[in-house]
Structures are given as C-alpha cells and as structure tokens.
C-alpha cells in the first residue's frame, strides 16, 4: 500500500493546473525525420527511378514514403498534451482541435482492449454521449487515471479501471493504517 501513496489525493499534492505531455523532442524529431524521408522518396522517384530500373529500386521509394507518411500522420494526430484544471480536462493535439471536457460531464472510464490498449472516457456534450480515447503508452497513465477519477467522483469504472484507480475505501484503509502506526 505504501507504493500507492503517491497517487492518493494526487491533485492536491501535485497541484492544479498541471500538464502531462509526450516527449516533445521525440515528437518533433519523428515529424521532421518523416518529412525528410518523404521528400527523399519523392526525389528518388523523379530523379533516379525510370523504366530501366529493376523492380526493387522502383518499389523501395514508395515503401519508404508510405512508412514515413504513416509515422508522420500518427504523430501529428495523436495526443500531445493533457492539461488538468479545476473545472475541466483538456486534451491537446498538434494536428487537430483540442478537446475540453468539464469534470461534471464525465460519465465512464474504461479500458478499450483493442490491438492498441486505450483508456476510453465517455462524457456528455450538450446531452449527447461522446467518447475520447488516449493510449496507455502516454506518459504517467496511472497518475492520469487516478487524477481523473479523483476530479470526477461520479465516474463509472469498468473492471480493469476499478482495479487501477485507488478507491475511497483504499484511501481510508491507508490513512487508518498510517494513523495506527503513528499511535504506536
């Protein structure tokens, strides 16, 4: 239980507003490298590949371009920052519009157990249920999940999230145990 102490009342101990972000050096390096690989592939196609080139030499620039474009788009449209404030949580992206969700509109947090593991947040926006997903590979997933659960106590949790998020009962047990140790 001692290892969970850092997640207890995390929003009070770490303070608000607070931002979690993907490593910016890695993000921008991948974006720039992918653009350079795409530019190089286009240059190869127009300057080095012709009808007399073998099939492998004709195929490679297109494969490089496809892989670089895939990497570029994934990094451009994936989650870049999560910002916690007193009234809402903001999910920021480089290549698309940010999403702001008020704490009181959050309804459910669950694990989306697809090929890429994601945490799905369901919320109400003008009485329409919407969902937003972020990957478990985003930095500090336990801190983020516990912060969200702490700021939105009305959240319904699925089985996995209930095992990850520190509940009020676990908090009380921890404080009771510490109180008993202090009395000894």
Residue, then its C-alpha position, 0 to 999 in steps of 0.5 A: x500500500x505504501x507504493x500507492x501513496x503517491x497517487x492518493x489525493x494526487x491533485x492536491x499534492x501535485x497541484x492544479x493546473x498541471x500538464x502531462x505531455x509526450x516527449x516533445x523532442x521525440x515528437x518533433x524529431x519523428x515529424x521532421x525525420x518523416x518529412x525528410x524521408x518523404x521528400x527523399x522518396x519523392x526525389x528518388x522517384x523523379x530523379x533516379x527511378x525510370x523504366x530501366x530500373x529493376x523492380x526493387x529500386x522502383x518499389x523501395x521509394x514508395x515503401x519508404x514514403x508510405x512508412x514515413x507518411x504513416x509515422x508522420x500522420x500518427x504523430x501529428x494526430x495523436x495526443x500531445x498534451x493533457x492539461x488538468x484544471x479545476x473545472x475541466x480536462x483538456x486534451x491537446x493535439x498538434x494536428x487537430x482541435x483540442x478537446x475540453x471536457x468539464x469534470x461534471x460531464x464525465x460519465x465512464x472510464x474504461x479500458x478499450x482492449x483493442x490491438x492498441x490498449x486505450x483508456x476510453x472516457x465517455x462524457x456528455x456534450x450538450x446531452x449527447x454521449x461522446x467518447x475520447x480515447x488516449x493510449x496507455x503508452x502516454x506518459x504517467x497513465x496511472x497518475x492520469x487515471x487516478x487524477x481523473x477519477x479523483x476530479x470526477x467522483x461520479x465516474x463509472x469504472x469498468x473492471x480493469x479501471x476499478x482495479x487501477x484507480x485507488x478507491x475511497x475505501x483504499x484511501x481510508x484503509x491507508x490513512x487508518x493504517x498510517x494513523x495506527x502506526x503513528x499511535x504506536 
